[in-house]
Each structure stands twice: as C-alpha cells, then as structure tokens.
C-alpha cells in the first residue's frame, strides 16, 4: 500500500473515533415523579424508528408522566438514543 492510502485509512479511523456528540435533555411536568420507571433504547442499527412517549407509556404502564430524560450519543456512523420515563 502506498503512503497516501495508509494515511487516508489512519485519518478515517481517527475521525470515526473522535466525532462524538452527546445531547441530554429533561422534560418536567407538574405531576409527581412517581415510582414507575421505564428505559427505552434505540440505535440506528435497530429496525425501530426511534423512541416515543407513547411507546414508553405503553411499555411501562404509566398513566401520568412526571419526568422524561432523553439522551442521544452520536458517533461518526452510529447513534444511540435512550429515553427514561418516570411517573405514576
């Protein structure tokens, strides 16, 4: 392999390891936080199309949402999204 190709692959490897973006957000309501909690994960490798409030309420059997924590971590080609819903 020539020096140019080796340099290209090294730069591509470093770029894929170093490009990380983290987003973290909270949504608060006037309802009490409650004792029920559900955690839903999503990555762009999965067949699902993201996480939704409706999906979390349905899986966690939650009638009133108190707190929603949403975290997104994005790498060069990979994204992972996590939603934590707490409520009654």
C-alpha atoms as one frame of an Amber mdcrd trajectory, in Angstrom:
protein
   0.000   0.000   0.000   1.210   3.457  -0.695   1.748   6.121   1.917  -1.327
   8.056   0.740  -3.691   5.109   1.256  -2.231   4.333   4.680  -2.631   7.962
   5.693  -6.212   8.005   4.402  -7.215   4.958   6.460  -5.474   6.257   9.579
  -7.260   9.614   9.254 -10.609   7.889   8.664 -10.090   5.722  11.742  -9.204
   8.696  13.922 -12.155  10.669  12.600 -14.602   7.875  13.405 -13.300   7.600
  16.970 -13.175  11.285  17.727 -16.537  12.565  16.457 -18.835  12.119  19.447
 -21.819  14.352  20.202 -23.830  13.980  23.399 -27.217  15.579  23.906 -29.034
  15.309  27.223 -32.415  16.865  27.960 -35.113  16.740  30.628 -38.843  17.387
  30.431 -40.612  18.122  33.714 -44.352  18.208  34.318 -46.466  19.263  37.322
 -47.195  15.603  38.078 -45.265  13.788  40.817 -42.227  11.822  39.638 -43.744
   8.589  40.918 -42.376   5.115  41.459 -42.641   3.642  37.952 -39.730   3.885
  35.542 -39.186   2.594  32.003 -35.970   2.787  29.966 -36.136   2.519  26.169
 -33.014   2.299  23.994 -32.686   2.862  20.273 -29.733   2.708  17.927 -29.683
   3.310  14.190 -28.773  -0.367  13.757 -32.171  -1.425  15.178 -35.230  -1.792
  12.979 -37.310   0.588  15.138 -37.607   4.222  14.138 -36.707   5.910  17.418
 -38.300   6.129  20.822 -41.559   7.907  21.553 -43.523   8.962  24.633 -46.426
   6.747  23.594 -44.152   3.720  23.332 -42.704   4.385  26.811 -46.117   4.915
  28.425 -47.453   1.737  26.860 -44.488  -0.445  27.871 -44.191   0.986  31.388
 -47.919   1.054  32.146 -47.610   4.727  33.153 -50.730   6.897  33.288 -49.164
  10.248  34.356 -45.690  11.310  33.235 -43.618  13.105  35.865 -40.137  13.280
  34.343 -38.646  12.389  30.959 -34.901  12.106  30.467 -33.666  11.825  26.888
 -30.023  11.171  25.985 -28.538  10.952  22.488 -24.955   9.898  21.738 -23.794
  10.218  18.132 -20.567   8.835  16.760 -19.374   9.086  13.171 -21.796   6.472
  11.727 -23.622   5.283  14.863 -26.325   6.890  17.018 -27.754   5.634  20.310
 -30.826   7.227  21.876 -32.094   6.461  25.385 -35.321   7.664  26.970 -36.123
   7.250  30.675 -39.726   7.980  31.654 -40.771   8.223  35.293 -44.326   8.603
  36.521 -47.393   7.090  38.165
